[in-house]
Amino acid sequence: MIRLRVLEILREQNHTKYWLFKQMDLSYQNFNRMIMNKTSSIRFENIEKLSTILNCSIDDLFEKVDSTEYENDNKS
């Protein structure tokens, strides 16, 4: 499975989820689903926004994890 690493990147950069939310121009519900890896799709424009706002490559935003780890992350 592929998952977003946004929370890790925010921690590395000493930013909050709220800081990012204010810059993304999304509803909180959609933003939270995306950030918490609880969605099955993400618009390309949102990937580009994340990359620009976080000043990182698109590759940095994603990581591949095994299915078991992904399912455990999404149970909470």
Residue pairs with C-beta under 8 A, 6 or more apart in sequence:
1 64
1 65
1 66
1 67
1 69
1 70
2 62
2 63
2 64
2 65
3 37
3 62
3 63
3 65
3 70
3 73
4 34
4 35
4 37
4 42
4 50
4 61
4 62
5 60
5 61
5 62
5 63
6 20
6 34
6 35
6 50
6 54
6 61
7 17
7 35
9 54
9 56
9 60
9 61
10 16
10 17
10 19
10 20
10 54
13 54
15 54
17 35
20 31
20 35
20 50
20 53
20 54
21 28
21 31
23 49
23 53
24 31
24 46
24 49
24 50
24 53
25 49
26 34
26 46
30 39
32 38
33 39
34 42
34 46
37 70
37 73
37 74
38 74
47 58
47 61
48 58
50 61
51 57
51 58
51 60
51 61
54 60
54 61
65 73
